[in-house]
Amino acid sequence: MNTPEHKEPFYIGVDIVEEHEDGGATYSFLMDDKTSEDVKGIGLEFILYCGIAGVDIQDVFDWILKEKD
């Protein structure tokens, strides 16, 4: 998604992946300040849409993953 202020595609790179004994992982990402602001805005918009629709965020994530199959 590109905001009107950020017309070019933005890029996010994976910087560090720290794997944990329990099978989980912690990721660090590389992005410029504008991309960081855009990503925060997209996240907030997503949360607000879920709230307005009365849909649990995890249910949306589960639906997205189910749709890829």
ChimeraX attribute file (.defattr): number of C-alpha atoms within 10 A of each C-alpha:
attribute: neighborCount
match mode: 1-to-1
recipient: residues
	/A:1	11
	/A:2	13
	/A:3	12
	/A:4	7
	/A:5	8
	/A:6	13
	/A:7	9
	/A:8	10
	/A:9	9
	/A:10	15
	/A:11	10
	/A:12	12
	/A:13	9
	/A:14	10
	/A:15	10
	/A:16	12
	/A:17	11
	/A:18	9
	/A:19	11
	/A:20	9
	/A:21	6
	/A:22	6
	/A:23	6
	/A:24	8
	/A:25	11
	/A:26	9
	/A:27	10
	/A:28	10
	/A:29	11
	/A:30	13
	/A:31	15
	/A:32	10
	/A:33	9
	/A:34	12
	/A:35	17
	/A:36	16
	/A:37	13
	/A:38	17
	/A:39	18
	/A:40	12
	/A:41	13
	/A:42	15
	/A:43	12
	/A:44	12
	/A:45	12
	/A:46	14
	/A:47	15
	/A:48	12
	/A:49	13
	/A:50	16
	/A:51	12
	/A:52	9
	/A:53	9
	/A:54	9
	/A:55	12
	/A:56	11
	/A:57	14
	/A:58	10
	/A:59	10
	/A:60	13
	/A:61	11
	/A:62	10
	/A:63	11
	/A:64	11
	/A:65	9
	/A:66	9
	/A:67	8
	/A:68	6
	/A:69	5
